[in-house]
Amino acid sequence: MEVRSELKQKLYEIFKEFMTGITKLEELDNAANTFLLRFQQGLCLLKRSPILASSKLIENILKNNETRRLKSYLEAGCINIDAAAQSTRALHISLKGLSDHLVKAQSLLSELERLTDEAALAIETATNLSAQLDEESSDELQQIASDEEKETVTFTQEPEVTEYATVIAVVYSMVKQNYVMQEKIVRGLSLKTSFDELGTYTMMWSLRPFVEDEIVNRAWKCIY
């Protein structure tokens, strides 16, 4: 009975620490999403299509309103030099922010992996200990403590005990896959990235397709 109680408490503490890490990871994801959106905005400005001067209407408008400033603007590909410089800085800052995110997220994932392994080991150790005690106990000891031993042997099957380790493993697998997706997105960003690709990247980052919110919400219910 005492062993079971200790295991429950240990798993509960591991679970709380694990979910705290999940919250920190979600906060990192949200902050990094802002960097991704800024990268999208900056790149869209730099790659903005020039004015279609071949159009007769546009050609007449430009001819009737031509100034040195407008001429320079057209020759620069319809990109304001100051705006272009600002967009370039924004791209650099965004890429650095996303790269920093990967480093911080990887560090958190390593900690979550440690907790996942620790929870699994706790269950495995308790199960092996129960089996060993059952084999080594004498007939007299089994008769005296039959009720307690029965609980010790079977406690790892109780939902409130195994659910902690199971949910930890499932949630870790989801956030790990989500991180791998984010890593591929960040590594794929460049000045050559198309608008369609950027749109897909920002959508996937926000949706977190590998993370089931229902499972994460259920995980929080195990604490409160």
N, C-alpha and C positions, 0 to 999 in steps of 0.2 A: 504493500500500500504506500509505504514511504517512498520507494523507488519510483512508483508511478507518479506520485505527487511532484517529486523533484524533476522528473522528465517533463511533465506538463509545464512547470514553471520555467524550465530552461528553454523549451521550445517557444513559449509565449514571449520571453524576453528576446529571443532571436528574431521572432516574427515582428515584434514592434520595431526593432532596429532595422530590419529589412524594409519594412514599409516606410520608415523615415527616409531611407535611402531612395526609395521609389519616388517619394515626394520631391526630393532634391533633384532627381533626374528629370522629372517632369518640368521643374522650374528651369533647368538648363535648356531643355528642349524648346520651351516657349521663348526664352531669351534668344536662342540661336535662330529661331524662326524669324525674328525681327531682322537679324543680319541677312538672312536669305532674301527677304522681301526687299531690303535696301539694295542688295546686289541686283535683283531683278529690275528695280526702278532705274538704277544707275546704268545698267547695260542697255536697257530700252532707250534711254536718252542718247547714249553714244551711238547706237545702231539705228537711230530714227531715220526713216526714209527721207531723202532730200525733196525739195519742192519740185514737182513735175513741170519743169520749164518748157517742155515740148508741147504742153497744152496751149492752144492759141489764146484762150482767155487769160491764163496765168502769164503768158508771155507779154500780153498787152499791159496787164496790171504792173508787171515788173518794169516794163519800159517806161511807163508813165510816172512811176514812182521811184525810179532808180536813183540811188544815192551811193556815195562811196562806201558807207557802212553796209548798205544792203548788198552791194557788189561783193564786198569782202566776205559777207555772211554766206552768199551763194557759192563763192569760190572755196569756202571752207567746208562745203557740203552741208550747209544749213545747220551748222553746229556753232553755238556761241563758245568762244575759246575759254572764257571764264567758267561757263557751265560745264564744259567738257573736262576742265581741270578738276572741278568740284566733283563731278561724277567719277572720275578716275580715282580720286582720293576715297570716295565712298566705296568703290569696288575693293580697293586695297584694305580698307578698314573692315569691310564685311567679310572678306576672305580670311583675314586674320582672326576675326571674331569666331567664325565657323571652325577654323583650325583649333583655336583655343577650346572651343566647345568639345571637339572630339577628344582632346587630351583629358579634360575634366570628366567627361562622360565615361571614358575608358577607365579612369581611376575609380569612379563610383561603381562601375560594373565589376571591377575586380573585387571590391568590397562585398558587393551583392553575391558574387560567386562564392566567396569565402563563407558567407552566412548560409548559402544554399547547401554547400558541402557540410557545414557544421550541423545543420538540421538533419540531413540525411544520415550523418554519422551517429547522431544521438539516437535516432530510431534504430539503426543497425546494432549499435552497442547494447541498447536496452533489450533488443530481441535476443541477441546472442547470450547475454547475461541471464535472461529468463530461462532459456533452453539449458544452459549450463547448470543453473540452480536446480532445475527439474531433474536432470540426470544424476546429479551428485547427492541429492537429498535422500536420506534414509527413509525407510517405510515409516518409522516412528515419527520422524520430523514431518513427513508428508501428512500424517494423520493429525498431528497437533496443529499444523499451520495450513491445512488443506485449503481453507477459504482464501487466505492471504496469497498462497502460491498460485491459486487459480487466477486471481486477479492479476498477479505479476506476469503470468504467462500470456494472458490474453489482452492486457491493457493496450498494447500497441495496435490493436485492431479497432479501438474506440475512435469514433469520428473526431472528437475534440482534440485528440492527440495527433492522429495521422494527418488531419486536415491542414494543420500548420505547415508540415513538411511538404505536403502535396501542392498546396497553393503557392508556397515559396518557389518550388521547382517550376511550376507552370508560368508564374509571373516573370521569373527570371528569364525563362526561354523566350517569352514574348518581347521583353525589353532588349534582350540581346539581339534578336532579329531586327528590331527597329533601329538599333544602333548601327548594325551592318548596313542597313539601307541608307541611313544618314551619311555614313562614311563614303559610300559609293556616290552619293549626291555631291558631297563636298569635293571629292576627288575629280568629279566630272565637270566642275565649274571652270569656265574660261571665257575669254572674249569671243570664242567661236561658238559658244553655247547658243542654240537657237531659242527664239521666243517660245515655241511649242515645248521644247525641253524644259525651259525654266518654269512654264506654267504647270507642267506635270510634276516637277520637283517640289514646287511650293505646295501643291495640292497634296502630294504624298506625305510631305513633312507634317502638314497640319492634320491629316486624317489618321496618321499612325496606323496603317492597315494591319500590322502584325500584333497590335495591342487590343485585346478585347476589354472594353471598358466595364462590361458587366462582371467579368471575372475580377477585375481590380476593385470594383465597388463591393463585391462579395468579400474580398480579402479584408477590406476595412471593417466590415461587419463582424469579422472574427475578433476584432479588438474592442469595438464599442458595443 
